Amino acid sequence: MDENCLAYGIEISESDWKKTPAKVKQLVEKMGQHIKESEKRLADLETKQQELLEKINRTSKNSSVPPSLDPLNAEKAREKNKSGKKRGGQPGHKGHSRFLYDVSECSSVLEHHPKTCSCCGEILLGEDANPYRHQIVEIPPINPIIVEHRLHQLVCQQCGTLTRAKLPQELHPSGYGVRVVALVTVLSGLYRHSQRMVQSAMQDIFGISMSLGTVNNLRLEASLAVESAVEEAKIYVQNSLIVGADETSFAQGNVDGKKKKKSLAWLWVAVTPLVTYFQITLSRCSDAARNLLGENFSGILNSDRYAAYNWVGLEQRQLCWAHLKREFIKISERPGASREIGNALVKQQEKLFELWHRVRDGTLKHCEFQLLVLEIRHSLKSCLQEAADCEIGSLEKTPLAKTVRTCRQILKVEPALWLFVTVDGVEPTNNAAERAIRPAVIWRRTSFGSQTQGGSHFVQRMLTVVTTLKSQRRNVLEFLTQAISAKRQDQPTPSLLPQVSAAGAVKNAA
């Protein structure tokens, strides 16, 4: 009996099949082949449809897409129930008054006394031991300090040679002082203004006229001035106990001819509580990650599951649970068995973070948290293992196959999910690195990246300087002024490291 007949439920005896004409048998075989091809095409179309549905339904909850790119029909965050109270500070709330400068910083102090009583008109005498203070803050008209140096050229009465005087060594040939260079750098590096906007601001606010080429030259001077301080910060980060890392694409042009391949550049960040280091490379491979963290990195790495970090041992890694949560939600939105698997994984993740939030707010002791996590870990691992044991077979391109592959990948790195449970100071997400890299993303979008390798160096160094100084609550303009002045005078560069004097830091680094 023909297998096509059996496959489609057509019952026919062996003797009848033998009596069937050859042309009918050929037709049956042809129709059977046609049905098989149609079923295969249908399966392929269903797979493509599911892939398209996943792309259409991609949001910030189930992928790395930022919330700003969520579709209009995406599920919105639930609004909090209104309390019925008026806006603003509530009764009993500790108020915040305006910041008052110290009296020593005031150019003048004027005393105002009431002359008569507001009630009976009696003349008032005496002094108030604690008068109400009101300060007026004003900025005087800004006029640049311009010093002209005239270099005379004189004729030798003996031989007739013309000799012109030279500028003193302490004067920079650019014609701009260190504070001007620092201001240009702050406007560009801290406030992310374009070179044309920096040019306009220097003219409109400070009355200093300069060309776009000069703006670029002053930026590069500042970049070289902080180079050694940034390298010192890199070494500090590489030797830290806990480091968060992340990366994003960055556009670098080829105006200087140093980017021969038509590929994206990548901006990497390594974060510690007080020092942050950025680097821009033309690669996203593990070599770039090794350069970021150091070949002999021995700390704890908090990152996502990107393969470039796989050279770091699992015992040294904490994988980001925020990324895992999005992965679990994506699985739960797939049809069939994937939905059940995804819902189970999401449930365990929610249990884990409910306990973690209690640890953070002090309502659960850390030792109790560690015991409760054991059950969650066992349940999560069992769920992943159950999904990973599924046979894919002919379902290679189905949603279930994607789920199985994802669960198998997570199982391989499962030991790296739980380091935050046992090690103090380790966070379950790499949110710190993602927050640090956000200003760089905004810079990339507004400036379209850089056009040269020198421009990329400026970006990575300014991001390092600004982010590090902000985390230490240090003044960026003051630091850049000191760094540029030190570079011009061939003196040690001030340090970005916390709680260490500049001279000591440079000495230790050397």
Buried (B, 14 or more C-beta within 10 A) or exposed (E): BBEBBEEEEEEEEEEEBEEBEEEEBEEBEEEBEEEEEEEEEEBEEBBEEBEEBBEEBBBBBBBEBEEEEBEEEBEEEEEEEEEEEEEEEEEEEEEEEEEEEEEEEBEEEEEEEEEEEEEEEEEEEEEEEEEEEEEEEEEEEEEEEEEEEEEEEEEEEEEEEEEEEEEEEEEBEBEBBBBBBBBBBBBBBBEBBBBEBBBEBBEEEBEBEBEEEBBBBBBBBBBBBBBBBBBBBBBBBBBBEBBBBBBBEBBBBEEEEEBEEEEBBBBBBBBBEBBBBBBBBBBBEBEBBBBBBBEEBEBBBBBBBBEBBBEBEBEBBBBBBBBBBBBBBBBBBBEEBBBEBBBBBBBBBEBBBEBBEBBEEEEBEEEEBBEBBEEBBEBBBEBBEEBBEBEBEEBEBBBBBBBBBBBBEBBEEBEBBBBBBEEEEBBBBBBBBBBBBBBBBEBBEEBEBBBBBBBBBBBBBBBBBBBBBBBBEBEBBEBBBBBBBBBBEEEBBBBBBBEBEBEEBBEEBE
